[in-house]
Amino acid sequence: MPARFTARPFYRPPTEELRYLPECPRQLLGGKSLGWVAIQLSPNSKEGAFNVLDLTTLENTVYPLPGRPGFFVETADPGVMLIGLERRLVLFDLAARSTTRTLAELPDDPRVIINDGTRVPDGVIFGTKDLKFGQPIAALYHYGGELRELLGGQTCSNGKYFNDGLLIDIDTKPKTITEYRYHAAAPLEKMRLVRPPSDLPALPDGLRPTPDGSCIVVAYYNPANVADGLAQQIRISYGEVVSEWVLPGSPRVTCPEFITLEGKTRVLFTTAIEGMPPETRAIAPHAGEMFLA
């Protein structure tokens, strides 16, 4: 049996809008703050926000965005973020509080927008999602000065981990966690499923590698009428579940992140209230909060 731990609420975004769909937490360079995105602010919203949370004071600075962000990574320029925003990659300057440049745009298909992504040695790899979460019309892309499609036929390309030429990618709707071989000038080569979809307890969402790179921590977004959330640590080589975290009162877990806090390594989780009916909200009082374990 895997070891089981309980995460505790750590930070509650101050508004319903910011709790709607938090994602992509990343500890920023320097370690004192956490960047994260609010993908959208309400069920019908087409706008979101980039956020910077001070990990000591828990003061959060909000940077409104002209679209829905899927992911971000820091650039070599201090205070400048590369953000996947709607259907384009942009540079966003925190000091100017605005986008300064569009790096690339997706092929014209209004049915999909950018979702999760990660930095790789020669650029970024990111995915898209079907806005109706129903058809395999999304794809994986690489950007390293030019945009290149790596793999089509996805529904909701989500959490990613890249190491030594191997990419682990989640497609949420079919519940797949797949390992691929990355080729600089060719499509991805499918290697294997890290764990069978039938063994996953809910919809896999974001993921992060453990500090030693031997495992991935997967956040599960559970759309059922349940009170608690779940995340699992899965060993990459064999696919077994090493440990689990329960998130009381927040069943829609969106993404983990390993952070250093007070000199210790912790795992932080973002959660969402997206799509919750009143009966679920009633039993999930911590929905949309960040948790720490």
LOLUMMAR-978847 format. One line per 3 residues: their letters; for each residue x, y, z of N, C-alpha, C. Coordinates in Angstrom, 1 decimal, padded with zeros to 4 digits. Example, Ala and Ser with C-alpha at 12.3 -4.5 7.8 and 13.67 -1.06 7.14 Angstrom:
REM LOLUMMAR-978847
AS> 013.2/-005.7/007.8/012.3/-004.5/007.8/013.2/-003.3/007.8  012.8/-002.2/007.1/013.7/-001.1/007.1/012.9/000.0/007.9
REM end
This chain:
REM LOLUMMAR-978847
MPA> 000.8/-001.2/000.0/000.0/000.0/000.0/000.9/001.3/000.0  000.5/002.3/-000.8/001.3/003.5/-000.8/001.1/004.2/000.5  002.2/005.0/000.9/002.0/005.9/002.0/001.0/006.9/001.7
RFT> 000.2/007.3/002.7/-000.8/008.4/002.5/-000.6/009.5/003.5  -000.7/010.7/002.9/-000.5/012.0/003.7/-001.7/012.9/003.5  -001.9/013.8/004.4/-003.0/014.8/004.3/-002.4/016.2/004.1
ARP> -002.8/016.8/003.0/-002.3/018.2/002.8/-003.2/019.2/003.5  -002.6/020.3/003.8/-003.4/021.3/004.6/-003.6/022.6/003.7  -004.7/023.3/003.9/-004.9/024.5/003.2/-003.8/025.5/003.5
FYR> -003.3/026.2/002.5/-002.1/027.1/002.7/-002.5/028.5/002.3  -003.2/028.7/001.2/-003.5/030.0/000.7/-004.9/030.0/000.0  -005.7/030.9/000.3/-007.0/031.1/-000.3/-007.1/032.3/-001.1
PPT> -007.1/032.2/-002.5/-007.2/033.4/-003.3/-008.4/034.2/-002.8  -008.3/035.6/-002.8/-009.3/036.4/-002.2/-010.6/036.5/-002.9  -010.7/036.2/-004.1/-011.9/036.3/-004.9/-012.4/035.0/-005.5
EEL> -013.7/034.9/-005.7/-014.2/033.8/-006.4/-013.6/033.6/-007.8  -013.3/034.7/-008.5/-012.7/034.7/-009.8/-011.4/034.0/-009.8  -010.5/034.4/-008.9/-009.2/033.8/-008.8/-009.2/032.3/-008.3
RYL> -010.3/031.9/-007.7/-010.4/030.5/-007.2/-011.0/029.6/-008.3  -011.5/030.2/-009.4/-012.2/029.5/-010.4/-011.3/028.4/-011.0  -010.2/028.7/-011.5/-009.3/027.7/-012.2/-007.9/028.1/-012.1
PEC> -007.3/028.0/-010.9/-005.8/028.2/-010.7/-005.0/027.0/-011.3  -003.9/027.3/-011.9/-003.1/026.3/-012.5/-001.6/026.8/-012.5  -000.7/025.8/-013.0/000.7/026.1/-013.3/001.4/026.9/-012.2
PRQ> 001.4/026.4/-010.9/002.2/027.0/-009.9/003.7/026.7/-010.2  004.6/027.7/-010.1/006.0/027.6/-010.2/006.7/028.5/-009.3  007.6/028.0/-008.5/008.4/028.9/-007.6/009.4/029.7/-008.5
LLG> 009.3/031.0/-008.3/010.1/031.9/-009.2/011.5/031.9/-008.7  012.4/032.3/-009.6/013.8/032.5/-009.3/014.0/033.3/-008.1  014.8/032.9/-007.1/015.0/033.6/-005.9/014.3/032.9/-004.8
GKS> 013.2/032.2/-005.1/012.5/031.4/-004.2/011.5/032.0/-003.2  011.4/033.4/-003.3/010.5/034.0/-002.3/009.1/034.1/-002.8  008.8/033.8/-004.0/007.5/034.0/-004.5/007.1/032.8/-005.5
LGW> 005.8/032.7/-005.7/005.2/031.7/-006.5/004.4/032.3/-007.6  004.8/032.0/-008.9/004.0/032.4/-010.0/002.9/031.4/-010.3  001.7/031.8/-010.7/000.6/030.9/-011.0/-000.4/031.7/-011.9
VAI> -001.2/030.9/-012.7/-002.1/031.5/-013.6/-003.5/031.2/-013.1  -004.4/032.1/-013.3/-005.9/031.9/-013.2/-006.3/031.8/-014.6  -006.6/030.6/-015.1/-006.8/030.3/-016.5/-008.0/031.2/-017.0
QLS> -009.1/031.1/-016.3/-010.2/032.0/-016.6/-011.0/032.3/-015.3  -011.8/033.4/-015.3/-012.3/033.9/-014.1/-013.7/033.6/-013.8  -014.4/032.9/-014.7/-015.8/032.5/-014.5/-016.1/031.6/-015.7
PNS> -017.3/030.9/-015.6/-017.6/029.9/-016.7/-017.6/030.5/-018.1  -018.0/031.7/-018.3/-018.1/032.2/-019.6/-017.0/033.2/-019.9  -016.0/033.4/-019.0/-015.0/034.4/-019.2/-014.0/033.9/-020.3
KEG> -013.5/034.9/-021.0/-012.4/034.6/-021.9/-011.1/035.4/-021.6  -011.1/035.7/-020.3/-009.9/036.4/-019.7/-009.4/035.7/-018.5  -008.1/035.9/-018.2/-007.5/035.3/-017.0/-006.5/036.2/-016.4
AFN> -005.6/035.7/-015.6/-004.6/036.5/-014.9/-003.4/035.7/-014.6  -002.2/036.5/-014.6/-001.0/035.9/-014.1/-000.9/036.5/-012.7  -000.4/035.7/-011.7/-000.3/036.0/-010.3/001.1/035.8/-009.8
VLD> 001.5/036.6/-008.8/002.7/036.4/-008.1/002.4/036.4/-006.6  002.5/035.3/-005.9/002.2/035.1/-004.5/003.5/035.2/-003.7  003.6/036.1/-002.7/004.7/036.2/-001.8/004.5/035.0/-000.8
LTT> 005.5/034.1/-000.8/005.4/032.9/000.0/005.5/033.1/001.5  006.0/034.3/001.9/006.2/034.6/003.3/005.0/035.4/003.8  004.6/036.4/003.1/003.5/037.3/003.6/002.1/036.8/003.1
LEN> 002.1/035.9/002.0/000.9/035.5/001.3/000.1/036.6/000.7  000.9/037.7/000.3/000.3/038.8/-000.4/000.4/038.4/-001.9  -000.7/038.5/-002.6/-000.8/038.1/-004.0/-001.0/039.3/-004.9
TVY> -000.1/039.4/-006.0/-000.2/040.5/-007.0/-000.9/039.9/-008.2  -001.9/040.6/-008.7/-002.6/040.1/-009.9/-002.3/040.9/-011.1  -002.0/040.3/-012.2/-001.7/040.9/-013.5/-002.8/040.5/-014.5
PLP> -003.8/041.3/-014.7/-004.9/040.9/-015.7/-004.3/040.6/-017.1  -004.8/039.6/-017.8/-004.4/039.3/-019.1/-005.5/039.4/-020.1  -005.2/039.7/-021.3/-006.2/039.9/-022.4/-006.5/038.5/-023.0
GRP> -006.8/037.5/-022.2/-007.1/036.2/-022.7/-006.9/035.2/-021.6  -007.0/033.9/-022.0/-006.9/032.8/-021.0/-005.5/032.2/-021.1  -004.7/032.3/-020.0/-003.4/031.7/-020.0/-003.4/030.2/-019.6
GFF> -002.6/029.4/-020.3/-002.5/028.0/-020.0/-001.3/027.6/-019.2  -000.2/028.3/-019.5/001.0/028.1/-018.7/002.0/029.3/-018.8  003.0/029.2/-018.0/004.1/030.2/-018.1/005.4/029.6/-017.8
VET> 006.5/030.2/-018.3/007.8/029.9/-017.8/008.6/031.3/-017.7  009.6/031.4/-016.8/010.4/032.6/-016.7/011.4/032.6/-017.9  011.7/033.8/-018.3/012.7/033.9/-019.4/014.0/034.4/-018.8
ADP> 015.0/034.6/-019.6/016.3/035.1/-019.1/016.3/036.5/-018.7  015.2/037.2/-019.1/015.1/038.7/-018.8/014.3/038.7/-017.5  014.9/039.3/-016.4/014.2/039.4/-015.1/012.8/040.1/-015.2
GVM> 011.8/039.5/-014.7/010.5/040.1/-014.7/009.7/039.9/-016.0  010.3/039.1/-016.9/009.6/038.8/-018.2/009.2/037.4/-018.3  007.9/037.1/-018.5/007.4/035.7/-018.6/007.0/035.4/-020.0
LIG> 007.3/034.1/-020.4/006.7/033.6/-021.6/005.4/032.9/-021.2  004.3/033.4/-021.8/003.0/032.9/-021.4/002.3/032.3/-022.6  001.7/031.1/-022.5/000.8/030.6/-023.5/-000.6/031.2/-023.3
LER> -001.0/032.1/-024.1/-002.2/032.9/-023.9/-003.2/032.7/-025.1  -004.3/032.1/-024.8/-005.3/031.8/-025.8/-004.6/030.9/-026.9  -004.3/031.6/-028.1/-003.8/030.8/-029.2/-002.4/031.3/-029.7
RLV> -001.7/032.0/-028.7/-000.4/032.5/-029.1/000.6/032.4/-027.9  001.9/032.4/-028.1/002.9/032.6/-027.1/003.3/034.0/-027.1  003.3/034.6/-025.9/003.6/036.0/-025.7/004.7/036.2/-024.7
LFD> 005.3/037.3/-024.7/006.2/037.8/-023.6/005.4/038.8/-022.8  005.4/038.6/-021.5/004.7/039.5/-020.6/005.6/040.2/-019.6  005.7/041.5/-019.6/006.6/042.2/-018.7/005.8/042.6/-017.5
LAA> 006.3/042.1/-016.3/005.6/042.4/-015.1/005.7/043.9/-014.7  006.8/044.6/-015.0/006.9/046.0/-014.6/006.0/046.8/-015.5  005.9/046.5/-016.7/005.0/047.2/-017.6/003.5/046.8/-017.5
RST> 003.3/045.6/-016.9/002.0/045.0/-016.7/001.3/044.8/-018.1  002.1/044.3/-019.1/001.5/044.2/-020.4/002.3/043.2/-021.2  001.7/042.7/-022.3/002.4/041.9/-023.2/003.2/042.8/-024.1
TRT> 004.5/042.3/-024.4/005.4/043.2/-025.2/005.7/042.6/-026.6  005.4/041.3/-026.7/005.7/040.7/-028.0/005.0/039.4/-028.2  004.5/039.1/-029.4/004.0/037.8/-029.7/005.1/036.9/-030.4
LAE> 005.4/035.8/-029.8/006.4/034.9/-030.4/005.9/034.0/-031.5  004.7/033.5/-031.3/004.2/032.5/-032.2/002.7/032.5/-032.1  002.0/032.1/-033.1/000.5/031.9/-033.1/000.2/030.5/-033.6
LPD> -000.8/029.9/-033.0/-001.3/028.6/-033.5/-002.0/028.7/-034.8  -002.0/027.6/-035.6/-002.8/027.5/-036.8/-004.3/027.9/-036.4  -005.0/028.5/-037.3/-006.3/029.0/-037.0/-007.3/027.9/-036.8
DPR> -007.7/027.7/-035.5/-008.8/026.8/-035.2/-009.4/027.3/-033.8  -010.5/028.0/-033.9/-011.0/028.6/-032.7/-011.6/027.6/-031.7  -011.6/026.3/-032.0/-012.1/025.3/-031.1/-011.1/024.9/-030.0
VII> -009.8/025.3/-030.2/-008.7/024.9/-029.2/-008.0/026.2/-028.8  -007.5/026.1/-027.5/-006.6/027.1/-027.0/-005.4/026.4/-026.3  -004.4/027.2/-026.0/-003.2/026.6/-025.3/-003.5/026.2/-023.9
NDG> -002.9/025.1/-023.5/-003.1/024.6/-022.1/-001.7/024.5/-021.5  -001.4/023.4/-020.9/-000.2/023.3/-020.1/001.1/023.2/-021.0  002.2/023.6/-020.4/003.5/023.5/-021.1/004.7/023.5/-020.1
TRV> 005.9/023.2/-020.7/007.1/023.2/-019.9/008.3/023.6/-020.7  009.3/024.0/-020.0/010.6/024.4/-020.6/011.3/023.2/-021.0  012.0/023.2/-022.1/012.9/022.1/-022.6/014.2/022.8/-023.0
PDG> 015.3/022.0/-023.2/016.6/022.7/-023.5/016.6/023.6/-024.7  015.8/023.2/-025.7/015.8/024.0/-026.9/014.5/024.8/-027.1  013.8/025.2/-026.0/012.6/026.0/-026.1/011.6/025.6/-025.1
VIF> 010.3/025.5/-025.6/009.2/025.0/-024.7/008.4/024.0/-025.5  007.8/023.1/-024.8/006.8/022.2/-025.3/005.5/022.4/-024.6  004.4/022.6/-025.4/003.1/022.9/-024.8/002.0/022.2/-025.6
GTK> 000.9/022.1/-024.9/-000.2/021.4/-025.6/-001.4/022.4/-025.7  -002.4/021.9/-026.4/-003.7/022.6/-026.5/-004.8/021.8/-026.0  -006.0/022.4/-025.9/-007.2/021.6/-025.4/-008.4/022.0/-026.2
DLK> -009.3/021.0/-026.4/-010.6/021.3/-027.0/-011.4/022.0/-026.0  -011.9/023.2/-026.4/-012.7/024.0/-025.4/-014.0/023.3/-024.9  -014.5/022.3/-025.7/-015.6/021.6/-025.3/-015.3/020.3/-024.6
FGQ> -014.0/020.0/-024.5/-013.5/018.8/-023.8/-014.1/017.5/-024.3  -014.2/017.4/-025.7/-014.9/016.3/-026.2/-014.3/015.6/-027.4  -013.5/016.3/-028.2/-012.9/015.7/-029.4/-011.4/015.8/-029.4
PIA> -010.8/014.8/-030.1/-009.3/014.8/-030.2/-008.8/015.7/-031.3  -009.0/017.0/-031.1/-008.7/018.0/-032.1/-007.5/018.9/-031.6  -007.0/018.6/-030.4/-005.9/019.3/-029.8/-004.5/018.7/-030.2
ALY> -003.4/019.3/-029.8/-002.1/018.8/-030.3/-001.1/019.3/-029.3  000.1/018.7/-029.5/001.3/019.1/-028.8/002.2/019.8/-029.7  002.9/020.9/-029.2/003.7/021.7/-030.1/005.1/022.0/-029.4
HYG> 006.1/022.2/-030.2/007.4/022.7/-029.7/007.6/024.1/-030.3  008.1/025.0/-029.5/008.6/026.3/-029.9/010.0/026.5/-029.5  010.9/026.8/-030.5/012.2/027.1/-030.2/012.7/028.1/-031.2
GEL> 011.9/029.1/-031.5/012.2/030.1/-032.5/011.2/030.0/-033.7  010.8/028.7/-033.9/009.7/028.4/-034.8/008.7/027.5/-034.2  007.5/027.5/-034.6/006.4/026.6/-034.1/006.4/025.3/-034.9
REL> 006.4/024.2/-034.2/006.3/022.9/-034.9/005.4/022.0/-034.1  004.4/021.4/-034.9/003.5/020.4/-034.2/004.3/019.1/-034.0  004.2/018.5/-032.8/004.8/017.3/-032.5/003.9/016.1/-032.6
LGG> 002.6/016.3/-032.2/001.6/015.2/-032.1/000.2/015.8/-032.1  -000.6/015.2/-032.9/-002.0/015.6/-033.0/-002.9/014.5/-032.2  -004.2/014.7/-032.4/-005.1/013.7/-031.8/-005.3/013.7/-030.3
QTC> -005.0/014.9/-029.7/-005.3/015.0/-028.2/-006.6/015.7/-028.0  -007.1/015.5/-026.8/-008.3/016.2/-026.3/-008.0/017.4/-025.4  -007.2/017.1/-024.4/-006.8/018.1/-023.4/-005.3/017.8/-022.9
SNG> -004.4/018.3/-023.7/-003.0/018.1/-023.4/-002.6/018.9/-022.1  -002.2/018.1/-021.1/-002.0/018.7/-019.8/-000.6/018.6/-019.2  -000.4/018.1/-018.0/000.9/018.1/-017.3/002.0/017.4/-018.1
KYF> 003.2/018.0/-018.0/004.4/017.5/-018.8/005.6/017.4/-017.9  006.5/016.5/-018.3/007.9/016.4/-017.7/008.8/016.0/-018.8  009.9/016.7/-019.0/010.9/016.4/-020.0/012.2/016.2/-019.3
NDG> 012.9/015.1/-019.7/014.2/014.7/-019.1/014.9/013.8/-020.1  016.1/014.2/-020.4/017.0/013.3/-021.2/016.4/012.8/-022.5  015.7/013.6/-023.2/015.1/013.3/-024.4/013.8/012.6/-024.3
LLI> 013.2/012.4/-023.1/012.0/011.7/-022.9/010.9/012.7/-022.4  009.7/012.7/-023.0/008.6/013.5/-022.6/007.5/012.7/-022.0  007.1/013.0/-020.8/005.9/012.4/-020.2/004.8/013.5/-020.4
DID> 003.6/013.1/-020.9/002.6/014.0/-021.2/001.2/013.4/-020.8  000.4/014.2/-020.2/-001.0/013.8/-019.8/-002.0/014.3/-020.9  -002.8/013.4/-021.3/-004.0/013.8/-022.0/-005.2/013.5/-021.1
TKP> -005.9/014.5/-020.6/-006.8/014.4/-019.5/-008.0/013.6/-019.9  -008.7/013.8/-021.0/-009.9/013.2/-021.3/-009.8/011.6/-021.4  -008.9/011.1/-022.2/-008.7/009.6/-022.2/-008.0/009.1/-021.0
KTI> -007.6/010.0/-020.1/-006.9/009.5/-018.9/-005.6/008.8/-019.2  -004.8/009.4/-020.1/-003.5/008.8/-020.4/-002.3/009.6/-019.9  -001.3/008.9/-019.3/000.0/009.4/-019.0/001.0/008.7/-019.8
TEY> 001.5/009.3/-020.8/002.3/008.6/-021.9/003.7/009.1/-021.9  004.6/008.2/-022.1/006.0/008.6/-022.3/006.4/008.5/-023.8  007.0/009.6/-024.3/007.4/009.7/-025.7/008.9/010.0/-025.8
RYH> 009.5/009.6/-026.9/010.8/010.0/-027.2/010.8/011.2/-028.1  011.4/012.3/-027.7/011.5/013.6/-028.4/012.6/013.6/-029.5  012.2/014.0/-030.7/013.2/014.1/-031.8/013.2/015.5/-032.2
AAA> 014.3/016.1/-032.4/014.4/017.5/-032.8/013.8/017.9/-034.1  013.8/016.9/-035.0/013.2/017.2/-036.4/012.2/016.2/-036.9  011.5/015.5/-035.9/010.6/014.5/-036.3/009.4/014.5/-035.3
PLE> 008.3/013.9/-035.6/007.2/013.7/-034.6/007.7/013.0/-033.4  006.9/013.1/-032.3/007.2/012.3/-031.1/007.0/010.8/-031.4  007.8/010.0/-030.7/007.8/008.6/-030.8/007.2/008.0/-029.5
KMR> 006.0/007.4/-029.6/005.3/006.9/-028.4/006.1/005.7/-027.9  006.4/005.7/-026.6/007.1/004.6/-026.0/006.2/003.7/-025.2  005.4/004.3/-024.3/004.6/003.4/-023.4/003.7/004.3/-022.6
LVR> 002.7/003.7/-022.0/001.9/004.3/-020.9/002.6/004.1/-019.6  002.7/005.2/-018.8/003.3/005.1/-017.5/002.5/004.3/-016.6  001.2/004.5/-016.7/000.2/003.7/-015.8/-001.1/003.6/-016.6
PPS> -001.7/002.4/-016.5/-003.0/002.2/-017.3/-004.0/003.2/-016.9  -004.8/003.7/-017.9/-005.9/004.7/-017.6/-006.9/004.1/-016.6  -007.2/002.8/-016.7/-008.1/002.2/-015.8/-007.7/002.2/-014.3
DLP> -006.4/002.4/-014.1/-005.9/002.4/-012.7/-005.9/003.8/-012.1  -006.2/004.8/-012.9/-006.2/006.2/-012.4/-007.5/006.5/-011.7  -007.4/007.1/-010.5/-008.6/007.3/-009.7/-009.6/008.4/-010.2
ALP> -009.1/009.3/-011.0/-009.9/010.4/-011.6/-009.2/011.0/-012.8  -009.6/012.1/-013.3/-009.0/012.7/-014.5/-007.6/013.3/-014.1  -006.5/012.8/-014.7/-005.2/013.4/-014.4/-005.1/014.8/-015.0
DGL> -004.5/015.7/-014.3/-004.4/017.1/-014.7/-002.9/017.5/-014.8  -002.5/018.3/-013.9/-001.1/018.7/-013.9/-000.1/017.7/-013.3  001.2/017.8/-013.6/002.1/016.9/-012.9/003.4/017.7/-012.8
RPT> 004.3/017.2/-011.8/005.6/017.7/-011.6/006.5/016.5/-011.3  007.8/016.5/-011.7/008.7/015.5/-011.2/009.1/015.7/-009.8  009.4/014.6/-009.1/010.0/014.7/-007.8/011.4/015.3/-007.9
PDG> 012.0/015.9/-006.9/013.3/016.5/-007.0/014.4/015.5/-007.6  014.3/014.2/-007.3/015.3/013.3/-007.9/015.0/012.8/-009.3  013.8/013.2/-009.8/013.5/012.8/-011.1/013.0/011.4/-011.3
SCI> 012.9/010.6/-010.3/012.5/009.2/-010.4/011.0/009.0/-010.5  010.3/010.0/-010.0/008.8/009.8/-009.9/008.1/011.1/-010.5  006.8/011.0/-010.7/006.0/012.2/-011.1/004.9/012.2/-010.0
VVA> 004.5/013.5/-009.7/003.4/013.7/-008.8/002.3/014.2/-009.7  001.1/013.5/-009.7/000.0/013.8/-010.6/-001.2/014.3/-009.8  -001.7/015.4/-010.2/-002.9/016.0/-009.6/-004.1/015.4/-010.3
YYN> -005.2/015.0/-009.6/-006.4/014.5/-010.1/-007.6/015.5/-010.0  -008.2/015.7/-011.1/-009.4/016.6/-011.1/-010.6/015.7/-011.1  -011.3/015.7/-010.0/-012.4/014.8/-009.9/-013.7/015.5/-010.0
PAN> -014.5/015.3/-011.2/-015.7/016.0/-011.4/-016.9/015.5/-010.7  -016.7/014.4/-009.9/-017.8/013.7/-009.2/-018.2/014.6/-008.0  -019.4/014.2/-007.4/-019.8/014.9/-006.2/-019.2/014.3/-005.0
VAD> -017.9/014.7/-004.8/-017.1/014.2/-003.7/-016.5/015.3/-003.0  -016.1/015.1/-001.7/-015.6/016.2/-000.9/-014.1/016.4/-001.0  -013.3/015.4/-001.1/-011.8/015.5/-001.0/-011.1/015.2/-002.3
GLA> -009.9/015.8/-002.4/-009.1/015.7/-003.6/-008.0/014.7/-003.4  -007.3/014.3/-004.5/-006.3/013.3/-004.4/-005.1/013.6/-005.4  -003.9/013.4/-005.0/-002.7/013.4/-005.8/-001.9/012.2/-005.5
QQI> -001.2/011.7/-006.5/-000.4/010.5/-006.4/001.0/010.7/-006.8  002.0/010.1/-006.2/003.4/010.0/-006.6/003.5/008.7/-007.3  003.9/008.7/-008.6/004.0/007.5/-009.4/005.5/007.3/-009.8
RIS> 006.0/006.1/-009.6/007.4/005.8/-010.0/007.4/005.7/-011.6  008.2/006.4/-012.2/008.2/006.4/-013.7/008.6/005.1/-014.3  009.6/004.4/-013.7/010.1/003.2/-014.3/009.1/002.0/-014.3
YGE> 008.4/001.9/-013.2/007.5/000.8/-013.1/006.0/001.1/-013.1  005.7/002.4/-012.8/004.3/002.8/-012.8/003.5/002.6/-011.5  004.2/002.2/-010.5/003.5/001.9/-009.2/003.3/003.2/-008.5
VVS> 002.2/003.3/-007.7/002.0/004.4/-006.8/002.8/004.3/-005.6  003.6/005.3/-005.3/004.5/005.3/-004.2/003.8/005.9/-003.0  003.1/007.0/-003.2/002.5/007.7/-002.1/001.3/008.5/-002.6
EWV> 000.4/008.9/-001.7/-000.8/009.7/-002.1/-000.9/010.8/-001.1  -001.6/011.9/-001.6/-002.0/013.0/-000.7/-003.5/013.2/-000.8  -004.1/013.3/000.3/-005.5/013.7/000.3/-005.6/015.2/000.6
LPG> -006.5/015.9/-000.2/-006.8/017.3/000.0/-008.2/017.5/000.5  -008.4/017.6/001.8/-009.7/017.7/002.4/-010.5/018.9/001.9  -011.7/018.7/001.4/-012.6/019.7/001.1/-012.3/020.4/-000.3
SPR> -011.6/019.7/-001.2/-011.2/020.3/-002.5/-010.9/019.2/-003.5  -011.9/018.7/-004.2/-011.8/017.5/-005.0/-011.2/017.8/-006.4  -011.1/019.0/-006.9/-010.6/019.3/-008.2/-009.2/019.8/-008.2
VTC> -008.3/018.9/-008.1/-006.8/019.3/-007.9/-006.3/019.5/-009.3  -005.6/020.6/-009.5/-005.2/020.9/-010.9/-003.7/020.8/-011.1  -002.8/021.1/-010.1/-001.4/021.0/-010.4/-000.6/021.0/-009.1
PEF> 000.5/020.2/-009.1/001.5/020.2/-007.9/002.7/021.1/-008.3  003.4/021.5/-007.3/004.7/022.1/-007.5/005.6/021.8/-006.2  006.8/021.5/-006.4/007.7/021.3/-005.3/008.4/022.7/-005.0
ITL> 008.3/023.2/-003.8/008.8/024.5/-003.4/009.7/024.3/-002.2  010.6/025.2/-002.0/011.4/025.3/-000.8/010.8/026.4/000.1  010.4/026.0/001.3/009.8/027.0/002.2/010.4/026.8/003.6
EGK> 011.0/027.8/004.1/011.6/027.8/005.4/012.7/026.7/005.5  013.4/026.6/004.3/014.5/025.7/004.2/014.2/024.2/004.0  012.9/023.9/003.8/012.5/022.5/003.6/011.7/022.4/002.3
TRV> 011.8/021.2/001.7/011.1/020.9/000.5/009.7/020.5/000.8  008.7/021.2/000.2/007.3/020.9/000.3/006.7/020.7/-001.0  005.5/020.1/-001.0/004.8/020.0/-002.3/003.5/020.8/-002.1
LFT> 003.3/021.7/-003.1/002.1/022.6/-003.1/001.2/022.1/-004.2  -000.1/022.3/-003.9/-001.1/021.9/-004.9/-002.1/023.1/-005.1  -002.4/023.3/-006.4/-003.5/024.2/-006.7/-004.8/023.4/-006.9
TAI> -005.9/024.0/-006.6/-007.2/023.4/-006.8/-008.2/024.4/-007.4  -009.3/023.9/-007.9/-010.3/024.7/-008.6/-011.7/024.5/-008.1  -012.6/025.5/-008.4/-014.0/025.4/-008.2/-014.7/025.2/-009.6
EGM> -014.0/025.2/-010.7/-014.6/025.2/-012.0/-015.7/024.1/-012.1  -016.9/024.6/-012.5/-018.0/023.7/-012.8/-018.6/023.0/-011.7  -018.3/023.4/-010.4/-018.9/022.7/-009.3/-020.4/023.1/-009.1
PPE> -021.3/022.1/-009.0/-022.7/022.4/-008.7/-022.8/022.7/-007.2  -023.9/023.3/-006.8/-024.1/023.7/-005.4/-023.9/022.6/-004.4  -024.3/021.4/-004.7/-024.2/020.3/-003.8/-022.7/019.9/-003.5
TRA> -021.9/020.1/-004.5/-020.5/019.8/-004.3/-019.8/021.0/-003.6  -020.1/022.2/-003.9/-019.6/023.3/-003.2/-019.9/023.2/-001.7  -021.1/022.7/-001.4/-021.5/022.6/000.0/-020.6/021.6/000.8
IAP> -020.0/020.6/000.2/-019.2/019.7/000.9/-017.7/019.9/000.6  -017.4/020.9/-000.2/-016.0/021.2/-000.5/-015.6/022.6/-000.2  -015.6/022.9/001.1/-015.4/024.3/001.5/-014.0/024.9/001.1
HAG> -013.0/024.1/000.8/-011.7/024.6/000.5/-011.4/024.6/-001.1  -012.4/024.4/-001.9/-012.3/024.4/-003.3/-011.7/025.7/-003.8  -010.7/025.6/-004.7/-010.0/026.8/-005.2/-008.9/027.3/-004.4
EMF> -008.6/026.6/-003.3/-007.4/027.0/-002.4/-006.2/026.3/-002.8  -005.0/026.8/-002.4/-003.8/026.1/-002.5/-003.5/025.3/-001.2  -002.9/024.1/-001.4/-002.6/023.2/-000.2/-001.1/023.0/-000.2
LA> -000.7/022.6/001.0/000.7/022.4/001.3/000.9/021.1/002.0  001.9/020.3/001.7/002.2/019.0/002.4/003.7/018.8/002.5
REM end
